[in-house]
Amino acid sequence: MEKLKDEEQSGEKQNEEKKDEKKLSPAEIEEQELDDQVFDLLPSPTSNVSFKLEPVAETEERENWGSWLDFILACIGYAVGLGNVWRFPYLCFENGGGAFLIPYIIMLFCCGLPLFFMELAFGQFASQGCISVWAISPLFTGVGYGMIIVSTLVAVYYNVIIAWTVYYAFKSFSFPNLPWATCDNEWNTEYCFDGFLNTTRSLGDTSDAVRATEEFWTRKVHDLTGSFGEMGGMNWHLLGCLAFSWVVVGLCISKGVKSSGKVVYFTAVFPYVVLVILFFRGVTLPGAGKGIAFYIIPDFNDLLAIKPWRDAATQIFYSLGISFGCLITFASYNKFHDNCYRDAIIVTFTNCLTSIFAGFVIFSVLGFMAENSGQDVKDVVDSGPGLAFIAYPEALARMPGGQFWSFIFFFMLFTLGLDSEFAMTETLITAVVDALPPEKKKFKPLVTFLTCLGGFFLGIIMVTKSGLYIFTLMDWYSAGFSLMAIAAAYTLAISWTYGLASFSDDVRSMIGFTPGYYWRISWSITSPCLMLLIILGSFVFYTPAYYDEYVFPPAAEVAGWIMTFASFVPIPGYMVYALIFKAKQDTFMERLRYLTKATKEWGPLLNENRRTAGYPLIAERTGIPAHRPSRRSSRFSVSSR
């Protein structure tokens, strides 16, 4: 008891010294004393006193996932998407096969895994979307706007890929042969080769021979023009498929995460069944070993170039969904004490193992195509986003019951794409709804409708006859440099401005333990430094965008860079805006300190969780007046930041 009294007297003495030092007015002193009295009513963590905070019900504050399984499947469905089956194989193909796996795995452990965990923990702790969450350090709110822009850009062209899968799924009902399996269609040329169907034609007849699957892709699906500037007409079949895709997305997310959380029970699991079937079919094709050898045996000379490293980092970000704001949004609907550490490891390794497994599937088919044509694997087909729509259909056409398996495969791609599209669209919707006043949040269905309608109209240009060029340009520029710049910004903001120790304490309040040295070193040093090096190298060894042998003109390059900087410029742009208009202090340094300090709204959403994490209560969430940090909550002082 005497020790306790001494501590109280010491605390009161320090408090009086602080009042004298800051020269508070009598009114301010009285208000602070009232704050301390209110805080004294609250039990300490070791107290046996029962105290009911009467928080607002969690479902009334913010909707939540129906269960942990809903969340984990939604994350797997988001991370394991078309990037695994479509983008990863063609990047391997472009970067020498096995050589690409080395930087890919290095980037996974240096950037992918730590940043995935950081984003989940960030969103879950605050239960806010990717803009509102920047109460942690208002100066960096532009990072949230950058995430929204990059998610919007990718969501627009990502649904175009889904539209392609819809078209292929519909054409799978063609009898007696699949339309990409023969050379007797109206779109085929005299150079068409369908060697796997034992025609009299072979690739040895001419060096200009083109596979039937490739002609179907370029001449039927896209009716591709000769250049970026030749717009051509509209591909009406793709326009209809694009409209269908957006309608499905809108319906599935119309009721928020509770509706999309149930859809993923099918869409996240079904693709694995199809991939396993195609794997066993692919490895039994003649020449499959040649393709697999190309895939797993690296040429170390390729690692001397910056491109495999840049592409590996971009693919990690693209596939895991880092810097899109989707992970923050998903985690914001979690229960406060969900083990996001476990979730990050499960989803990250599931995603990357799926990418590697899908590589075995597609390279076994490429090996067969090389064996069939007498060419090297690297020369058998043009790399690019159409690779999966050329190599996979070739394997499907050789399977008994090709129509059935073709439909199943492209339906799988459709479901893979939907999961990721849900996440990116929901990110934009959540950011808009979070910014609305409480009485207008009921208009979320209208926001959802307008978002999907806008995405449809923005995607129309990519279903024209030159749309594949525009798609390639968006894929090249919209989600590369900007993803790493955004990630570098938020890691520096959280680790160095807010404070690595403070963030680690926040994570501990949720999961019960402090992240280890690997995580903290990665967050504060390894990841941001590596990303900055890759960004610098990308500028030094810049390569203009191209599709097949077509190199985009300067005007297209300018348009591409505008897309790149559209999601990066908001970061410094908002900083300038906030320093001029948001902060009202006299000097620049005072304004800077004010904007980098966490606001009183930062912290867990519910007061019961704020109490657990050591944060002051917010008045409107309990019947107790809100108070500023007192002597018993020193973690909120400026010095602790």
C-alpha positions as CSV (number, residue, x, y, z in Angstrom):
1,M,0.0,0.0,0.0
2,E,2.8,2.4,0.9
3,K,4.5,1.6,-2.5
4,L,1.2,2.3,-4.3
5,K,0.8,5.6,-2.5
6,D,4.4,6.6,-3.4
7,E,3.7,5.8,-7.0
8,E,0.5,7.9,-6.9
9,Q,2.3,10.9,-5.3
10,S,5.1,10.6,-7.8
11,G,2.6,10.5,-10.7
12,E,0.8,13.5,-9.4
13,K,4.1,15.4,-9.0
14,Q,5.1,14.6,-12.6
15,N,1.7,15.7,-13.8
16,E,2.0,19.0,-12.0
17,E,5.4,19.5,-13.5
18,K,4.0,18.8,-17.0
19,K,1.2,21.3,-16.4
20,D,3.7,24.0,-15.4
21,E,6.0,23.2,-18.3
22,K,3.2,23.4,-20.9
23,K,1.6,26.5,-19.1
24,L,-1.9,25.1,-19.4
25,S,-4.8,27.4,-18.8
26,P,-7.0,26.8,-15.7
27,A,-9.8,25.5,-18.0
28,E,-7.4,23.0,-19.7
29,I,-6.0,21.9,-16.3
30,E,-9.6,21.2,-15.1
31,E,-10.4,19.3,-18.3
32,Q,-7.3,17.2,-18.0
33,E,-8.1,16.4,-14.4
34,L,-11.6,15.4,-15.4
35,D,-10.1,13.1,-18.1
36,D,-7.8,11.5,-15.5
37,Q,-10.8,11.0,-13.2
38,V,-12.7,9.2,-15.9
39,F,-9.7,7.1,-16.7
40,D,-9.4,6.2,-13.0
41,L,-12.9,4.7,-13.2
42,L,-11.7,2.1,-15.7
43,P,-10.2,-1.1,-14.3
44,S,-6.6,-1.9,-15.1
45,P,-5.9,-5.1,-17.1
46,T,-4.9,-6.9,-13.8
47,S,-7.9,-5.7,-11.9
48,N,-10.7,-8.1,-10.8
49,V,-13.3,-5.3,-11.0
50,S,-16.1,-5.9,-13.5
51,F,-16.8,-3.0,-15.8
52,K,-19.2,-3.0,-18.7
53,L,-18.3,-0.6,-21.5
54,E,-21.5,-1.3,-23.4
55,P,-20.0,-0.9,-26.9
56,V,-22.1,-0.7,-30.0
57,A,-22.6,-4.1,-31.4
58,E,-19.8,-5.1,-33.8
59,T,-22.2,-5.8,-36.7
60,E,-23.8,-2.4,-36.2
61,E,-20.4,-0.6,-36.4
62,R,-19.2,-2.6,-39.4
63,E,-20.2,-5.8,-41.1
64,N,-18.0,-8.8,-40.5
65,W,-17.1,-12.0,-42.2
66,G,-19.6,-14.8,-41.4
67,S,-16.7,-17.0,-40.2
68,W,-12.9,-17.4,-40.3
69,L,-13.3,-19.8,-43.2
70,D,-15.2,-17.2,-45.2
71,F,-12.2,-14.8,-44.8
72,I,-9.4,-17.3,-45.5
73,L,-11.2,-18.6,-48.6
74,A,-11.8,-15.0,-49.8
75,C,-8.1,-14.2,-49.3
76,I,-7.1,-17.4,-51.1
77,G,-9.6,-16.7,-53.9
78,Y,-8.3,-13.2,-54.2
79,A,-4.6,-14.1,-54.2
80,V,-5.0,-17.3,-56.2
81,G,-6.4,-15.8,-59.4
82,L,-5.7,-15.4,-63.1
83,G,-2.3,-14.1,-62.2
84,N,-1.3,-17.6,-61.2
85,V,-2.6,-19.4,-64.3
86,W,-2.3,-16.7,-66.8
87,R,0.4,-14.2,-65.8
88,F,2.9,-16.3,-64.0
89,P,3.5,-18.8,-66.8
90,Y,4.0,-16.2,-69.5
91,L,6.4,-14.3,-67.3
92,C,8.4,-17.5,-66.8
93,F,8.3,-18.0,-70.5
94,E,9.6,-14.5,-71.2
95,N,12.4,-14.7,-68.6
96,G,14.0,-18.0,-69.4
97,G,11.7,-20.5,-67.5
98,G,13.6,-21.7,-64.5
99,A,15.7,-18.6,-64.1
100,F,12.6,-16.7,-63.2
101,L,11.8,-19.0,-60.2
102,I,15.0,-17.9,-58.3
103,P,14.1,-14.1,-58.1
104,Y,10.5,-15.1,-57.6
105,I,11.2,-17.1,-54.5
106,I,13.6,-14.5,-53.2
107,M,11.1,-11.7,-53.7
108,L,8.5,-13.9,-51.9
109,F,10.5,-14.0,-48.6
110,C,12.0,-10.5,-48.9
111,C,8.8,-8.6,-49.8
112,G,5.7,-10.7,-50.5
113,L,5.3,-12.5,-47.1
114,P,6.2,-9.6,-44.8
115,L,4.1,-7.0,-46.7
116,F,1.1,-9.4,-46.9
117,F,1.2,-9.8,-43.1
118,M,1.6,-6.0,-42.6
119,E,-1.4,-5.2,-44.7
120,L,-3.6,-7.8,-43.0
121,A,-2.6,-6.5,-39.5
122,F,-3.0,-2.9,-40.5
123,G,-6.5,-3.3,-41.8
124,Q,-7.7,-5.7,-39.1
125,F,-6.4,-3.5,-36.2
126,A,-8.2,-0.3,-37.4
127,S,-11.3,-2.0,-39.1
128,Q,-11.1,0.7,-41.8
129,G,-10.7,0.8,-45.5
130,C,-7.5,1.8,-47.2
131,I,-8.2,5.6,-47.0
132,S,-9.8,5.9,-43.5
133,V,-7.0,3.7,-42.1
134,W,-4.5,6.6,-42.6
135,A,-5.6,8.2,-39.3
136,I,-2.4,6.5,-38.3
137,S,-0.5,9.3,-40.1
138,P,-2.7,11.7,-42.1
139,L,0.3,13.0,-44.1
140,F,0.3,9.6,-46.0
141,T,-3.4,9.5,-46.9
142,G,-2.4,9.8,-50.5
143,V,-1.1,6.2,-50.2
144,G,-4.8,5.1,-49.8
145,Y,-5.9,7.1,-52.8
146,G,-3.0,5.6,-54.8
147,M,-4.3,2.1,-53.8
148,I,-7.8,3.0,-54.9
149,I,-6.5,4.2,-58.3
150,V,-4.4,1.2,-59.0
151,S,-7.2,-1.2,-57.9
152,T,-9.6,0.6,-60.3
153,L,-7.2,0.5,-63.2
154,V,-6.5,-3.2,-62.7
155,A,-10.2,-4.0,-62.1
156,V,-11.1,-2.5,-65.4
157,Y,-8.8,-4.5,-67.5
158,Y,-9.0,-7.6,-65.3
159,N,-12.7,-8.0,-66.1
160,V,-11.7,-8.0,-69.8
161,I,-9.7,-11.2,-69.1
162,I,-12.8,-12.6,-67.4
163,A,-14.8,-11.7,-70.6
164,W,-12.3,-13.7,-72.7
165,T,-12.9,-16.8,-70.5
166,V,-16.6,-16.4,-70.8
167,Y,-16.3,-16.3,-74.6
168,Y,-14.1,-19.4,-74.7
169,A,-16.5,-21.2,-72.3
170,F,-19.4,-20.5,-74.7
171,K,-17.4,-21.6,-77.7
172,S,-16.6,-24.9,-75.9
173,F,-20.1,-26.1,-76.9
174,S,-19.1,-26.2,-80.6
175,F,-19.5,-29.7,-82.2
176,P,-18.1,-31.9,-83.7
177,N,-14.7,-30.1,-83.1
178,L,-13.7,-27.2,-80.9
179,P,-13.3,-24.0,-83.0
180,W,-9.6,-23.6,-82.2
181,A,-8.8,-27.2,-83.1
182,T,-9.2,-27.1,-86.9
183,C,-8.0,-25.0,-89.8
184,D,-11.2,-25.1,-91.9
185,N,-12.9,-22.0,-90.3
186,E,-13.6,-18.7,-92.0
187,W,-10.9,-16.9,-89.9
188,N,-8.1,-19.3,-90.8
189,T,-5.4,-18.5,-93.3
190,E,-3.4,-20.7,-95.6
191,Y,-0.6,-20.7,-92.9
192,C,-2.8,-22.4,-90.4
193,F,-1.4,-25.6,-88.8
194,D,-3.4,-28.1,-86.7
195,G,-0.7,-30.8,-86.5
196,F,-2.2,-32.5,-83.5
197,L,-5.2,-33.5,-85.6
198,N,-3.0,-35.4,-88.1
199,T,-3.7,-33.2,-91.1
200,T,-1.4,-33.4,-94.1
201,R,0.1,-30.0,-93.2
202,S,3.1,-29.7,-91.0
203,L,5.2,-26.9,-89.7
204,G,8.0,-28.0,-91.9
205,D,6.1,-26.8,-95.0
206,T,6.7,-23.1,-94.2
207,S,8.4,-20.9,-91.7
208,D,5.2,-18.8,-91.6
209,A,3.0,-21.6,-90.2
210,V,0.7,-20.6,-87.4
211,R,-1.1,-22.9,-85.0
212,A,-4.9,-23.1,-85.2
213,T,-5.2,-22.1,-81.5
214,E,-3.2,-18.9,-82.2
215,E,-5.2,-17.9,-85.2
216,F,-8.4,-18.4,-83.2
217,W,-7.0,-16.1,-80.6
218,T,-5.8,-13.3,-82.8
219,R,-8.1,-13.5,-85.8
220,K,-11.4,-14.7,-84.3
221,V,-11.5,-13.6,-80.7
222,H,-9.9,-10.2,-81.3
223,D,-9.8,-9.7,-85.1
224,L,-6.6,-7.8,-84.2
225,T,-5.6,-4.8,-86.2
226,G,-2.1,-4.0,-87.3
227,S,-1.2,-1.3,-84.7
228,F,-2.2,0.5,-81.6
229,G,-3.6,3.5,-83.6
230,E,-5.9,1.4,-85.8
231,M,-9.0,1.3,-83.7
232,G,-11.0,-0.9,-86.0
233,G,-14.6,-1.8,-85.1
234,M,-16.2,-3.3,-82.0
235,N,-16.0,-7.0,-81.2
236,W,-19.6,-7.4,-80.3
237,H,-19.2,-10.9,-78.9
238,L,-16.6,-9.6,-76.4
239,L,-18.7,-6.6,-75.5
240,G,-21.6,-9.0,-74.6
241,C,-19.2,-11.1,-72.5
242,L,-17.9,-8.0,-70.8
243,A,-21.4,-6.9,-69.8
244,F,-22.2,-10.4,-68.5
245,S,-19.0,-10.4,-66.4
246,W,-19.8,-7.1,-64.7
247,V,-23.4,-8.2,-64.0
248,V,-22.1,-11.3,-62.3
249,V,-19.6,-9.2,-60.2
250,G,-22.3,-6.7,-59.2
251,L,-24.8,-9.4,-58.1
252,C,-22.2,-11.3,-56.1
253,I,-21.0,-8.3,-54.1
254,S,-24.4,-6.6,-53.9
255,K,-24.7,-7.5,-50.2
256,G,-21.1,-6.9,-49.2
257,V,-18.7,-9.5,-47.7
258,K,-21.4,-11.7,-46.4
259,S,-22.6,-12.5,-49.9
260,S,-19.2,-12.7,-51.6
261,G,-17.9,-14.7,-48.6
262,K,-20.3,-17.5,-49.4
263,V,-19.5,-17.5,-53.1
264,V,-15.8,-18.2,-52.5
265,Y,-16.6,-21.6,-51.0
266,F,-17.0,-22.8,-54.6
267,T,-14.8,-20.3,-56.5
268,A,-11.7,-20.8,-54.3
269,V,-11.8,-24.6,-54.2
270,F,-13.0,-25.6,-57.7
271,P,-9.9,-24.4,-59.6
272,Y,-7.7,-26.9,-57.8
273,V,-9.7,-29.8,-59.0
274,V,-9.4,-28.7,-62.6
275,L,-5.7,-27.9,-62.3
276,V,-4.9,-31.4,-60.9
277,I,-6.7,-33.0,-63.8
278,L,-4.9,-30.9,-66.4
279,F,-1.6,-31.6,-64.7
280,F,-1.9,-35.4,-65.1
281,R,-3.1,-34.9,-68.7
282,G,-0.2,-32.5,-69.5
283,V,2.6,-34.7,-68.1
284,T,1.4,-37.7,-70.1
285,L,1.7,-35.8,-73.4
286,P,4.8,-36.6,-75.6
287,G,7.5,-34.1,-75.1
288,A,6.2,-32.9,-71.7
289,G,9.6,-33.5,-70.1
290,K,11.2,-31.1,-72.5
291,G,8.9,-28.3,-71.4
292,I,9.2,-29.1,-67.7
293,A,13.0,-29.1,-68.0
294,F,12.9,-25.6,-69.6
295,Y,10.7,-24.6,-66.6
296,I,12.8,-25.8,-63.7
297,I,16.4,-25.6,-65.1
298,P,17.7,-22.0,-64.8
299,D,20.0,-20.2,-67.1
300,F,21.9,-18.1,-64.6
301,N,23.0,-15.6,-67.3
302,D,19.4,-14.4,-67.4
303,L,19.7,-13.3,-63.7
304,L,22.3,-10.6,-64.7
305,A,19.5,-8.6,-66.3
306,I,17.1,-6.4,-64.3
307,K,14.0,-7.6,-66.1
308,P,13.6,-11.0,-64.3
309,W,14.0,-9.3,-60.9
310,R,11.6,-6.5,-61.8
311,D,9.1,-9.0,-63.2
312,A,9.4,-11.3,-60.2
313,A,8.7,-8.4,-57.8
314,T,5.8,-7.2,-59.9
315,Q,4.3,-10.7,-60.1
316,I,4.6,-11.2,-56.3
317,F,2.8,-7.9,-55.8
318,Y,0.3,-8.6,-58.6
319,S,-0.5,-12.2,-57.5
320,L,-0.6,-11.6,-53.7
321,G,-2.5,-8.4,-54.2
322,I,-0.1,-6.2,-52.3
323,S,-0.6,-2.4,-52.5
324,F,-4.0,-2.8,-54.1
325,G,-5.8,-1.9,-50.8
326,C,-7.8,-5.1,-51.1
327,L,-6.0,-6.9,-48.2
328,I,-6.5,-3.9,-45.9
329,T,-10.2,-3.9,-46.9
330,F,-10.7,-7.6,-46.4
331,A,-8.9,-7.6,-43.1
332,S,-11.0,-4.6,-41.9
333,Y,-14.0,-6.9,-41.8
334,N,-12.2,-9.4,-39.5
335,K,-12.8,-9.9,-35.8
336,F,-10.2,-8.0,-33.8
337,H,-8.4,-11.0,-32.4
338,D,-8.3,-13.1,-35.5
339,N,-4.8,-14.6,-36.0
340,C,-3.7,-12.6,-39.1
341,Y,-0.2,-14.0,-38.7
342,R,-1.4,-17.5,-39.4
343,D,-3.7,-16.3,-42.2
344,A,-0.8,-14.5,-43.9
345,I,1.4,-17.6,-44.0
346,I,-1.5,-19.8,-45.2
347,V,-2.6,-17.6,-48.0
348,T,0.9,-16.6,-49.2
349,F,2.3,-20.1,-49.5
350,T,-1.0,-21.4,-51.0
351,N,-0.8,-18.7,-53.6
352,C,2.9,-19.2,-54.6
353,L,2.7,-23.0,-54.6
354,T,-0.3,-22.7,-56.9
355,S,1.6,-20.5,-59.3
356,I,4.5,-23.0,-59.4
357,F,2.1,-25.9,-59.9
358,A,0.3,-24.1,-62.7
359,G,3.7,-23.6,-64.3
360,F,4.2,-27.4,-64.5
361,V,0.8,-27.7,-66.2
362,I,1.4,-25.1,-68.9
363,F,5.1,-26.0,-69.6
364,S,4.2,-29.6,-70.0
365,V,1.9,-28.5,-72.8
366,L,4.6,-26.2,-74.3
367,G,6.9,-29.2,-74.3
368,F,4.4,-31.2,-76.2
369,M,3.9,-28.3,-78.7
370,A,7.7,-28.1,-79.2
371,E,8.0,-31.9,-79.7
372,N,5.1,-31.8,-82.2
373,S,6.5,-28.9,-84.2
374,G,10.3,-29.7,-84.0
375,Q,11.1,-26.3,-82.4
376,D,12.7,-25.3,-79.1
377,V,10.3,-24.6,-76.2
378,K,11.3,-20.9,-76.2
379,D,10.3,-20.6,-79.9
380,V,7.1,-22.7,-79.9
381,V,4.6,-19.8,-79.3
382,D,4.8,-16.1,-78.8
383,S,4.9,-14.9,-75.2
384,G,2.3,-12.5,-73.9
385,P,-1.1,-12.5,-72.1
386,G,-2.5,-14.8,-74.8
387,L,-0.1,-17.6,-73.9
388,A,-2.7,-19.3,-71.6
389,F,-5.3,-18.9,-74.3
390,I,-3.1,-20.7,-76.8
391,A,-1.3,-23.4,-74.9
392,Y,-4.1,-24.5,-72.6
393,P,-6.7,-24.9,-75.5
394,E,-4.2,-27.0,-77.3
395,A,-4.1,-29.5,-74.4
396,L,-7.9,-29.4,-74.1
397,A,-8.4,-30.2,-77.7
398,R,-6.3,-33.4,-77.3
399,M,-8.3,-34.7,-74.4
400,P,-11.2,-37.2,-74.9
401,G,-14.4,-35.2,-74.5
402,G,-12.6,-32.0,-75.3
403,Q,-15.8,-29.9,-75.3
404,F,-16.6,-30.9,-71.7
405,W,-13.1,-30.3,-70.4
406,S,-12.7,-27.1,-72.3
407,F,-15.9,-25.7,-70.6
408,I,-14.7,-26.8,-67.2
409,F,-11.3,-25.2,-67.7
410,F,-12.6,-21.9,-68.9
411,F,-15.2,-21.9,-66.2
412,M,-12.4,-22.4,-63.7
413,L,-10.6,-19.3,-65.1
414,F,-13.9,-17.5,-64.8
415,T,-14.2,-18.3,-61.1
416,L,-10.5,-17.6,-60.5
417,G,-11.0,-14.1,-62.0
418,L,-14.2,-13.4,-60.1
419,D,-12.6,-13.8,-56.7
420,S,-9.9,-11.2,-57.5
421,E,-12.4,-8.9,-59.2
422,F,-14.7,-9.0,-56.1
423,A,-11.8,-7.8,-54.0
424,M,-10.7,-4.9,-56.2
425,T,-14.2,-3.7,-56.8
426,E,-15.1,-4.1,-53.1
427,T,-12.0,-2.0,-52.2
428,L,-13.3,0.9,-54.3
429,I,-16.8,0.6,-52.9
430,T,-15.6,0.4,-49.3
431,A,-13.5,3.5,-49.7
432,V,-16.5,5.4,-51.0
433,V,-18.9,4.1,-48.4
434,D,-16.5,4.7,-45.5
435,A,-16.3,8.4,-46.6
436,L,-20.0,8.8,-46.5
437,P,-21.8,10.1,-43.4
438,P,-23.5,7.4,-41.3
439,E,-27.0,8.3,-42.5
440,K,-26.0,7.8,-46.2
441,K,-24.2,4.4,-45.8
442,K,-27.5,2.8,-46.7
443,F,-26.8,3.8,-50.3
444,K,-24.1,1.2,-50.6
445,P,-26.1,-0.8,-53.2
446,L,-26.3,2.3,-55.4
447,V,-22.5,2.8,-55.0
448,T,-22.0,-0.8,-56.1
449,F,-24.2,-0.4,-59.1
450,L,-22.5,2.8,-60.3
451,T,-19.0,1.3,-59.7
452,C,-19.8,-1.8,-61.9
453,L,-21.5,0.4,-64.6
454,G,-18.4,2.7,-64.7
455,G,-16.1,-0.3,-64.9
456,F,-18.1,-1.6,-67.9
457,F,-17.9,1.6,-69.8
458,L,-14.2,2.0,-69.1
459,G,-13.5,-1.5,-70.4
460,I,-15.3,-1.1,-73.7
461,I,-12.2,0.3,-75.5
462,M,-10.4,-3.0,-74.7
463,V,-13.0,-5.1,-76.6
464,T,-12.5,-3.2,-79.9
465,K,-10.3,-4.7,-82.6
466,S,-7.3,-2.9,-81.3
467,G,-8.3,-3.7,-77.7
468,L,-5.6,-6.3,-77.2
469,Y,-2.9,-3.6,-77.7
470,I,-4.6,-1.3,-75.1
471,F,-5.0,-4.2,-72.7
472,T,-1.3,-5.0,-73.0
473,L,-0.4,-1.3,-72.4
474,M,-2.5,-1.2,-69.2
475,D,-1.1,-4.5,-68.0
476,W,2.5,-3.2,-68.7
477,Y,2.1,0.1,-66.9
478,S,-0.8,0.2,-64.5
479,A,0.4,-2.3,-61.9
480,G,4.2,-2.4,-62.0
481,F,6.3,0.6,-60.8
482,S,3.3,2.1,-58.9
483,L,2.7,-1.0,-56.7
484,M,6.3,-1.0,-55.4
485,A,6.3,2.8,-54.9
486,I,3.0,2.5,-52.9
487,A,4.4,-0.3,-50.8
488,A,7.7,1.5,-50.1
489,A,5.7,4.5,-49.0
490,Y,3.4,2.7,-46.5
491,T,6.2,0.6,-45.1
492,L,8.3,3.7,-44.4
493,A,5.2,5.5,-43.0
494,I,4.3,2.7,-40.6
495,S,7.8,1.6,-39.6
496,W,9.5,5.0,-39.3
497,T,6.8,7.7,-38.9
498,Y,4.3,5.9,-36.7
499,G,7.0,3.7,-35.3
500,L,7.9,0.0,-35.6
501,A,7.6,-0.5,-31.9
502,S,4.2,1.0,-31.8
503,F,3.0,-1.1,-34.7
504,S,4.4,-4.2,-33.2
505,D,2.5,-3.4,-29.9
506,D,-0.7,-3.0,-32.0
507,V,-0.1,-6.4,-33.6
508,R,0.6,-8.0,-30.2
509,S,-2.7,-6.7,-28.8
510,M,-4.5,-8.6,-31.6
511,I,-2.6,-11.9,-31.9
512,G,-1.0,-12.2,-28.4
513,F,2.7,-12.0,-29.4
514,T,5.1,-9.5,-30.9
515,P,6.3,-10.2,-34.5
516,G,9.9,-11.5,-34.6
517,Y,13.0,-10.0,-36.0
518,Y,12.5,-11.3,-39.5
519,W,9.2,-9.4,-39.8
520,R,10.4,-6.2,-38.2
521,I,13.6,-6.1,-40.2
522,S,11.7,-6.8,-43.4
523,W,9.1,-4.1,-42.7
524,S,11.6,-1.4,-41.8
525,I,14.7,-2.1,-43.9
526,T,14.7,-5.1,-46.3
527,S,11.4,-4.6,-48.1
528,P,11.5,-0.8,-48.7
529,C,15.2,-0.9,-49.7
530,L,14.7,-3.7,-52.2
531,M,11.7,-2.0,-53.7
532,L,13.5,1.3,-54.1
533,L,16.4,-0.6,-55.8
534,I,14.1,-2.3,-58.2
535,I,12.3,1.0,-59.0
536,L,15.7,2.7,-59.7
537,G,16.8,-0.3,-61.9
538,S,13.6,-0.2,-63.8
539,F,14.3,3.4,-64.8
540,V,17.9,2.8,-65.7
541,F,17.2,-0.4,-67.8
542,Y,13.8,0.7,-69.1
543,T,12.3,-1.3,-71.9
544,P,9.4,0.1,-74.0
545,A,6.2,-1.9,-74.0
546,Y,5.6,-4.3,-76.9
547,Y,3.2,-7.0,-78.0
548,D,4.7,-9.9,-80.0
549,E,6.9,-8.1,-82.5
550,Y,5.0,-4.8,-82.3
551,V,6.6,-2.0,-80.3
552,F,4.3,0.7,-79.0
553,P,4.7,4.2,-80.4
554,P,5.8,7.1,-78.2
555,A,2.2,8.4,-77.8
556,A,1.2,5.0,-76.3
557,E,4.3,5.1,-74.0
558,V,3.2,8.5,-72.8
559,A,-0.3,7.2,-72.1
560,G,1.2,4.3,-70.2
561,W,3.3,6.5,-68.0
562,I,0.3,8.6,-67.2
563,M,-1.4,5.5,-65.9
564,T,1.7,4.7,-63.9
565,F,2.0,8.1,-62.2
566,A,-1.8,8.4,-61.7
567,S,-1.6,6.0,-58.8
568,F,1.7,7.4,-57.5
569,V,1.3,11.1,-57.7
570,P,-1.5,11.2,-55.1
571,I,1.2,10.4,-52.4
572,P,3.3,13.5,-52.7
573,G,0.3,15.5,-54.0
574,Y,-1.7,14.9,-50.9
575,M,1.3,15.7,-48.7
576,V,1.5,19.1,-50.3
577,Y,-2.2,19.7,-50.1
578,A,-2.3,18.6,-46.4
579,L,0.6,20.8,-45.4
580,I,-1.0,23.8,-47.0
581,F,-4.7,23.4,-46.3
582,K,-5.2,20.7,-43.6
583,A,-2.6,21.8,-41.0
584,K,-3.2,25.2,-39.4
585,Q,0.0,25.6,-37.4
586,D,2.4,28.5,-37.9
587,T,5.7,26.8,-39.0
588,F,6.4,24.1,-41.5
589,M,7.8,21.8,-38.8
590,E,4.8,22.2,-36.6
591,R,2.5,21.3,-39.5
592,L,4.7,18.3,-40.4
593,R,4.6,17.0,-36.8
594,Y,0.9,17.5,-36.6
595,L,0.2,15.6,-39.8
596,T,2.6,12.7,-39.0
597,K,1.1,12.1,-35.6
598,A,-1.8,9.6,-35.3
599,T,-5.2,11.2,-34.8
600,K,-7.5,10.4,-31.9
601,E,-9.6,8.2,-34.2
602,W,-6.7,5.9,-34.9
603,G,-6.9,2.6,-33.2
604,P,-9.4,-0.3,-32.9
605,L,-13.0,0.5,-34.0
606,L,-14.7,-0.8,-30.9
607,N,-14.0,0.6,-27.4
608,E,-13.7,-2.8,-25.9
609,N,-10.8,-3.4,-28.2
610,R,-9.4,0.0,-27.7
611,R,-9.2,-0.7,-24.0
612,T,-7.4,-4.0,-24.7
613,A,-4.9,-2.3,-26.9
614,G,-4.3,0.6,-24.5
615,Y,-6.1,3.3,-26.6
616,P,-8.3,6.0,-25.1
617,L,-12.0,5.5,-25.6
618,I,-14.1,7.4,-28.1
619,A,-17.1,9.2,-26.6
620,E,-19.8,8.3,-29.2
621,R,-19.0,4.6,-28.8
622,T,-19.7,4.4,-25.0
623,G,-21.5,6.4,-22.4
624,I,-18.2,7.7,-21.0
625,P,-16.7,11.0,-22.2
626,A,-13.8,10.7,-24.5
627,H,-10.5,11.8,-23.1
628,R,-7.0,12.7,-24.3
629,P,-4.1,10.5,-23.3
630,S,-3.2,10.9,-19.7
631,R,-0.2,10.0,-17.7
632,R,-1.4,6.3,-17.8
633,S,-1.3,6.1,-21.6
634,S,2.2,7.3,-22.3
635,R,2.3,5.3,-25.6
636,F,0.3,8.2,-27.2
637,S,2.8,10.9,-26.4
638,V,4.7,12.5,-29.2
639,S,8.0,11.2,-27.9
640,S,6.8,7.6,-28.1
641,R,6.3,7.9,-31.8
